[in-house]
Amino acid sequence: MAKPDILITTTHTFEGRRIVEYHGLVSGDAILGANMFRDMFASLRDMVGGRSGSYEKVLRSAKTEAIEDMLESARERGANAVVGVDLDYETIQVQDGGSMLMVSATGTAVVIE
């Protein structure tokens, strides 16, 4: 059975739609490791300039996982939309000198008509 689509927005309303129920705060988190080689190549990119494709890929993946986690929480509450979505990013330094990327997605689960 396919999961129903859930609409998401960073605004607090959907134009032309009415919020009829509020189901509370929902969130999703993803923490992904960035390995030593990515860190090393990213440091080189910092020195010579340019984009770090490997970090961009990790960032996209973490963002997608955090949003999907948030949407699953909204589905469990019976919502068909999430409003006021905010994404937060943090780099966590670990003991071995590496780093991990944390992405958090939060919003308010609602029912719209």
Helices and strands as residue ranges (DSSP letters): E 7-8, E 19-34, H 36-48, H 53-76, E 81-93, E 99-112
